[in-house]
């Protein structure tokens, strides 16, 4: 059982895939890290030696990952809102930020469609 940055990595998966379970580490970064450490990507996470695990743990923790990454992203959004930029305004209103149309679509960002009524179901006579 390999634990890096507070995340337990799945042992039965290849190490390049297992590293992507850490927030902030994708396939390209995982590949670069493994290439630096001379660890093959096809190695299973459980098959790593203690020395390789220690080197991997030290290398991954040099990156901006997990809580530190989330904190940085939220502080960047808060900064945009504080200085009053268009992107900050769009974040505050929960609208798409990157120029997408929001008249008909944007359900992912805006959430479930709200009805004009109270949403109460009315009974009909039968």
N, C-alpha and C positions, 0 to 999 in steps of 0.2 A: 504494500500500500504506500504509494508515493504522495507526499503532501508538500505542496509548494504554495507559498503566499496564502496560507489558510484554506486552500482548495485541495480536496482529495481527488487525485487524478484516477480515472478508470484504468485499472491495471491490465485488462485484456486487450486494450487498443494500442495501436502503434503510437509511439511517443509524440510524433508530429501532430497527430489528431488529439491526443490526450492533453497536450499543452493548450489547445484552443479552448478548453473548458475554463481557463483563467480569463477573466474579463480584461480586455485590452491586448490579448495575444491572439492573433489570427494565424492563418496558414503561412503567409510570407514571413512574418516575424519568427514564428516557430522554426521554419526552415533555416533562416539565417542564424538563429541561436544554436541550433544543432550542428550546422556547418562550422561555426566558430569553435565548438567544443569537440569536433570530430566524432560525433555520435551519429550512427546511421539512422535514417528516418524510419526504417522498417523494424527497428527494435521495439519490442513490447515494453510498456512502462514498468511492468513487474520485473523484467529481465535486466534492468540497469543495476550496476554495482553501486555500493555505498559511495565510492569516490566519485562516480559519474553523477549520482544524485546530488551530492554536495556541490559539485561544479555547476550543475544545472540550476540548483536552487539559488546559488550566489549570482549567477548570470541573469536569471529571470527577475530577481528582486532589484536589479539596477534599472529596470524599465518602469514606466508609469503604468501601474495596473491596479485593478480592484477598487478599493475605497478612495485611494488617492486620485485615480482617474475620474471617478464619479464626482468627487469634490471639485476637481478642476473644471469639468464640463459645467456643473451647476454654477460655479463662480463666474465662468465666462458668460453664461446666459444672464446672470444677475447684473453683471457689468453692462451688458448691452441694454438691459431694461433701465438701469440707473441713468445712463447717459442719454437715453431717449432716442435710440436709433430705430429705424424701421423694423429691423429684425427683432429688436427687443420688444417693440409694440406687438408684432405678430406672435411672439412667444407668450406675451402676457394675455392676449386674447385667445390663445389656443387655436391659432390658424396656421396654415402652411407657411413656412418661412422662406422657402427657396423659389418663389415665383410661380408656384402652381396655382391654377384657378381654384377658387373656393366657392363659386356660385352653385355648382351642381354636385361636385365631387368632394374630396377631402374628408370622407367618412372616417378614415383611419385616425386622423388627427382630431377631428371635431367630435367623434363619438357617435353614439346611436342617435337616430333622427328624433327630434323633439316635436311633438304634436302641438297644434295650436290650442287644443282643448285641454281639459284637466287630465286626460288619459284614462278617464273612468269608463268602464264598460257599461253601456245602457242596455236594459232588458227590453225586449220587444214582446208584445202580446201575441200569443199563439192561439 
